[in-house]
Amino acid sequence: MLSDRELYNVIGGATVFSATLVNAVARLIDTVMEAGRLLGTAVHMFIYGKSC
């Protein structure tokens, strides 16, 4: 078992930028972009009086 002094000297562990964090940020950006496209299309269709 390690003592407290030895535990303080341990270097390593997870980095700030893990693959899970990068994936979550990429998905968030994709979701925001898709929401912007949907809103832009809705505004465009409203302004020009078009519908599907």
Backbone as CSV, one residue per row, in Angstrom:
resi,resn,N_x,N_y,N_z,CA_x,CA_y,CA_z,C_x,C_y,C_z
1,MET,0.849,-1.176,0.000,0.000,0.000,0.000,0.897,1.242,0.000
2,LEU,0.487,2.253,-0.754,1.286,3.469,-0.861,0.958,4.425,0.281
3,SER,1.960,5.123,0.723,1.736,6.140,1.758,1.223,7.413,1.085
4,ASP,0.758,8.337,1.911,0.254,9.604,1.378,1.332,10.353,0.604
5,ARG,2.563,10.317,1.099,3.667,11.008,0.443,3.925,10.411,-0.944
6,GLU,3.863,9.086,-1.046,4.065,8.420,-2.337,2.912,8.713,-3.301
7,LEU,1.706,8.785,-2.781,0.553,9.081,-3.640,0.640,10.487,-4.236
8,TYR,1.172,11.447,-3.478,1.327,12.803,-3.993,2.329,12.861,-5.147
9,ASN,3.249,11.942,-5.195,4.277,11.933,-6.228,3.876,11.163,-7.483
10,VAL,2.709,10.555,-7.478,2.258,9.799,-8.650,1.920,10.778,-9.764
11,ILE,2.467,10.536,-10.953,2.220,11.381,-12.120,1.499,10.531,-13.158
12,GLY,0.470,11.091,-13.741,-0.254,10.357,-14.773,-1.747,10.503,-14.583
13,GLY,-2.480,9.644,-15.230,-3.928,9.677,-15.129,-4.538,10.236,-16.395
14,ALA,-5.799,10.517,-16.316,-6.540,11.006,-17.483,-6.107,12.420,-17.833
15,THR,-6.044,12.689,-19.103,-5.744,14.037,-19.552,-7.029,14.844,-19.612
16,VAL,-6.897,16.126,-19.776,-8.071,16.999,-19.825,-8.886,16.708,-21.083
17,PHE,-8.234,16.435,-22.204,-8.922,16.190,-23.458,-8.964,14.694,-23.734
18,SER,-9.995,14.050,-23.288,-10.138,12.626,-23.554,-10.983,12.455,-24.817
19,ALA,-10.981,11.267,-25.345,-11.760,10.997,-26.557,-13.246,11.189,-26.304
20,THR,-13.695,10.869,-25.110,-15.111,11.042,-24.781,-15.492,12.511,-24.793
21,LEU,-14.644,13.358,-24.245,-14.918,14.797,-24.230,-14.923,15.361,-25.647
22,VAL,-13.969,14.980,-26.457,-13.900,15.464,-27.841,-15.137,15.017,-28.615
23,ASN,-15.559,13.776,-28.412,-16.748,13.266,-29.085,-17.983,14.037,-28.644
24,ALA,-18.116,14.315,-27.365,-19.277,15.050,-26.857,-19.323,16.468,-27.421
25,VAL,-18.177,17.118,-27.487,-18.130,18.484,-28.034,-18.470,18.470,-29.525
26,ALA,-17.971,17.492,-30.254,-18.279,17.389,-31.685,-19.767,17.157,-31.912
27,ARG,-20.366,16.311,-31.093,-21.807,16.058,-31.231,-22.613,17.292,-30.869
28,LEU,-22.162,18.052,-29.863,-22.847,19.287,-29.487,-22.795,20.297,-30.620
29,ILE,-21.644,20.462,-31.224,-21.506,21.389,-32.352,-22.389,20.952,-33.504
30,ASP,-22.421,19.655,-33.793,-23.265,19.132,-34.867,-24.740,19.400,-34.578
31,THR,-25.160,19.218,-33.341,-26.549,19.456,-32.970,-26.913,20.931,-33.108
32,VAL,-26.031,21.816,-32.679,-26.285,23.252,-32.791,-26.343,23.669,-34.256
33,MET,-25.457,23.120,-35.081,-25.473,23.444,-36.512,-26.774,22.973,-37.162
34,GLU,-27.225,21.781,-36.815,-28.463,21.254,-37.377,-29.666,22.090,-36.937
35,ALA,-29.685,22.521,-35.689,-30.761,23.381,-35.204,-30.754,24.715,-35.957
36,GLY,-29.574,25.242,-36.226,-29.472,26.484,-36.995,-29.980,26.318,-38.416
37,ARG,-29.660,25.173,-39.043,-30.173,24.916,-40.393,-31.689,24.837,-40.399
38,LEU,-32.247,24.125,-39.420,-33.701,23.990,-39.350,-34.371,25.348,-39.131
39,LEU,-33.821,26.145,-38.244,-34.382,27.474,-37.986,-34.249,28.366,-39.216
40,GLY,-33.111,28.320,-39.868,-32.916,29.122,-41.073,-33.863,28.723,-42.191
41,THR,-34.083,27.437,-42.353,-35.016,26.965,-43.375,-36.433,27.416,-43.050
42,ALA,-36.812,27.323,-41.778,-38.157,27.742,-41.383,-38.364,29.229,-41.624
43,VAL,-37.380,30.041,-41.290,-37.484,31.484,-41.511,-37.549,31.783,-43.011
44,HIS,-36.718,31.124,-43.783,-36.693,31.335,-45.232,-38.041,30.965,-45.850
45,MET,-38.602,29.834,-45.435,-39.882,29.397,-45.988,-40.998,30.342,-45.556
46,PHE,-40.936,30.877,-44.332,-41.944,31.814,-43.855,-41.884,33.121,-44.633
47,ILE,-40.678,33.642,-44.852,-40.513,34.916,-45.539,-41.013,34.831,-46.979
48,TYR,-40.678,33.742,-47.666,-41.041,33.606,-49.072,-42.356,32.887,-49.273
49,GLY,-43.061,32.553,-48.200,-44.380,31.973,-48.289,-44.409,30.590,-48.937
50,LYS,-43.378,29.831,-48.770,-43.340,28.500,-49.368,-43.622,27.450,-48.302
51,SER,-44.101,26.298,-48.741,-44.314,25.195,-47.815,-44.003,23.892,-48.536
52,CYS,-43.821,22.843,-47.793,-43.502,21.549,-48.365,-44.763,20.858,-48.824
